[in-house]
Amino acid sequence: MTSRRALLLALALDALGEPPARVHPVVWMGHYLKWARKGWKAETPTSQLLEGAAGWALGAGVAAGAGHAASRAPWYVQGVLLKPLLARRALFAAVGEVGAALEKDDLPEARRLLAWHLVSRDTSELSAAEVAGAAIESLAENLSDSVVAPLLAYRVGGLPLAAAYRLTNTADAMWGYRVGELEYAGKTAARVDDLLNLAPARLTAACALIAAGGRGWRVWARDRHRTASPNAGHPMSAFAGALGVQLDKRGVYVLNAGGREPGAADLRRAARLAHRTLGLAVLFLGLPGHKMR
């Protein structure tokens, strides 16, 4: 019961927005990861792999230790501490901003907002349909990574696992690129992030399909492995099928190839589906089960 109360409190507090950057634990994690990267000196693949692994392990260990120190606090304190490890409000707000720009037929602004808030790739040549599709993809994937996953981590392992998960996911976002020194140094964080997101991605996809009344399960069954990530394809293909839209990352993958091109209205539909999906996930996580202190 205690963990469920803390989980619900964290979600309720998320509606108030983010705490100031100076006291935000994820901002601190980002500062640590930047500092660790500046200290990298390895030149060979093996030594780069070990250096990156050590940097990730130290950060995850400190995060888990901080979570452990707070794990005996009352449930309401745990709920307050869990809240910054989520990013629900920021995610929906970012998608809403992109959708509002598309509704105004302001494609340049929609591209800018997409790149600013949601994706790391170049958006300067994307069509309106590609912008809408990328926003839906980001909503589906980040609903899993940034909301369902930390909630599930907390439900299973309390604040220690939730904090270690958030450090790992942030490290993957900052280090998990197959370029230059990150090719090997970021590999450990990326692989651990893949492992930690196996269950959340599938839970999110299942909840999305249930929320859509089963619509889209054939698309999910066919297309869930089309992405390079072992996890991202699950919620993204579920959303593509449930919404009846094609999600096309140019030259990389196409999900629901028979679907129609997405537009601004589909971002509103995607947001409603995401809210229902999260509601079902929270209901599942609140069921009696693992008892935490």
N, C-alpha and C positions, 0 to 999 in steps of 0.2 A: 504493500500500500504506500509506503514511504516513497519508493522510487517513482511510482505513478503520479503521486502528488507533485513531486519535484519536476517531472517531465511536463506535466500540464502547466505548472507555474512558469517554466522556462518559455513555453510556447506563448503564454499570455503576455509575458514581459516583452517578448519579441515584437509585439505590436507597437511598443513604445519607441522602437528604433535602437540604434547602436550606442553603447557607452562611449565616452570621449576616448580618442585614440591613445591618450597617455595612460589609460588604465585598461585598455582592451587587450586581453590575453592573446588574441590572434595577431594583433599588431606587434606585440612583443615577440611572438614566434617568428614573424616576418623579419624583424630586426635581427634576431639570432641567426636565421638562415642566411641573410645577407652578410652578416659578420663572418659566419663560418665559410662562406664561399670566398670571401676576400682572402682568407688564410690558406686556401688550397695552393699547394706547391708541386704536387705529383705530376709526373710527365708521362709515365707508362700507363696503359690501360689497367693493369692489375693494381698498381698503386693508387690510381684515381678511383677505382672501385672501392678499395679499402678506405681511402680518405673520405669519400662520400658516405660510405656505410657508417664510419665512425661519427661523422657529423650528424647523420640522422639519428643514430643510437643515443648520442649524448642528448640531443634535443628531446627525443621521445622519452628518454629516461627522466629528464628534468620535468617535463610536462606531466608524466605519470606520477612522479613523486609529489608534485604540487597538488595533483588531484587526490592522491592518497592522504596527504596532510589535511585535506578538507573533507574527506569522505565520512568522518564521524560527526560532521556538523548537522544541525537539524535539517529536515527536508526542505524548508523554505530557503535556507542559506544555500543548499545544494542547487535548488532551482535557480536562484540568482546567479550562481557561478556557472551553471550549465548554459544559461541564455546566450552569452557571447560566443559560445561554440557553435551556434546555429546561425543561419543566414536566410531565414524565410522571408522576412519583410523586404530586405534589400533585393532579393531575387525577384519577387513579384513586382517590386517598384521598377526595377531595371527593364523587365519585359514590358511593363506598362508604358514606359517612356518610349521604347522603340515602336510599340504599337501606335501610340499617339502621333508620332512623327509620320508613320506610314499613312495613317488616316488623313493627315493634312497634305498628303502627296509630297512630303518633304524628304525625298530619298537621301540626299546628302546628309541631312541631320540624322536620319534613321541609321545610315551606315556608321556615322560617327558615334552615336550612342551605343550601337551594337559592339563596336570595337572598344569603346571606353569601359563598358560594364560587363560584357558577356563573353567575348571571344578574343583570342590572341592572334588570329590570322588577319591578313590584309582584307579589308572590306570595301576598298575603294571602287572595285569593279562589279560588285554584287548587284544583281537585279533586285527589284522590290520583293519578288517571290523568294529569292535566295536569302534576303535579309529576314523575312518573316520565318522562313524555314530554319535558319540558324538560331533565331530567338527561341523557337519551339524546341529545337534540339537542346539548347542550353538550359531551358526551363526544365525539361525532362531529366537531363543528366544531373543538373545541380540540385533538383529536388531530392534526388537520391543521395548525392555526395554531401551536400551542405545542410540537409535537414533530416532526412530519414536515417542516414548513416550515423551521425552523432547521437541521435535519440536511441537508436538500436545499441550503439556502443555503451551508452549510459545504462540502458536497461540490462545489459548483459554484465558489464564490468564496472559500473559506477563511474564516478568522475575520473579515476585513473585511466581507464580505457578510453573514455570520451576525449580527454585531453590529449592522450597519445595519438588517437585517431586524427584529431584536428591538426596536430603538428605534422603528422605524416601526410595528410592531404594537402596541407599548405606547402610542404617540401616538394611534393609531386608537382604542384602548380608552378613552383619557382625553379625547380631543378630537373623536372621530368621531361627533358627534351633531348632528342637524339641528334644533337649538334655539338661540335667542339668539345670542350672539356666536360660538358654535361652528359655526353654519350655514355660514359661509364660512371662518373661521379654521382649522377642522379639515379642510377639504375636501382639501387637498393630501395630508396624511398618510393620509386615508381612501382616496384614489384610488391612491396608491403602494402601500398595503397590499393593495388589490384586485389590483393588477398582480403584486406579489410572491407572492400566494397562488394565482394561476391554476394553476400546475403542481402545487403541493402538494395542493390540494383535489382535483384530478382523480386524482392518484396515490393519495391516501388512499381515494377512492371505488373506484378500480379494485382496489386491494388488498383492500378490504372485500368486494367482490363475489367476488373469487377465493377469499378465505378462507371465504366462505359457500357455496362450490361453485357459484357462478353464480346462486344464489337472490337475487332482488331486482333483477335488472338491468332488468326491465320497469318497475318502479317508478322506478328511477333515470332511465331514459330518458324517462319521462313527467313526472316531478315535479322534476327537478333545477333547473329554471328558475323554480320557484314562489316562491322567496324573493327579497327585494329585493337581497340580496347576490349578486353574480355567482359566488361561490365556495361559500358555506355550504350551498347546496342540494345540492351534489354529495355530500359525505360524509353529510349528514343523510338524504337520500332513499335512499342506498345502505344505510345502517343500518336505516332504516324497512322497506325491502323485505326485507333479509336476515333481520330479526327477525320480520317479519310483523305489525308494529304500526303503528298510526296515530299520527303526530306532529302534534298540533293546537295551533298557537299562536293562541289565540282572537282571531278577527277579523283575522288577518294571513295565515295560510296553513294548509293541511292537506296533509300528505305521506302517501301511501298511504292514501287515504280509505277503501279497502275493508278495511283491516287492523283488528285488534282493539285495544281499549284496553290500553295498557301498564300493568304493575304492578311491584311490587318485584322479582319473580323475573326480569323482563326487564332490570333493571339489572345483575344478575349475568350474564345472557346477553350483554348489550351489552359488559360489561367483558371477557368472554372473547373476543368478536369483535374488540374493540379491540386486545387483546394479539396476536391472530393477524394482524390487519391491520398492526400496527406491525412484527411480525416479517418479514412479506413486504416491507414498505417498506424496512426495513433491509437485507434481502437484495438488493433492487433497487439500493439506494444503494451497496452494497458491490461491485457488479459492476465489472469493469475498465472504465475509461472515462477521464474527465477526470483528468489527472495534476496534482497540486498539489505545490508545493514544501514 
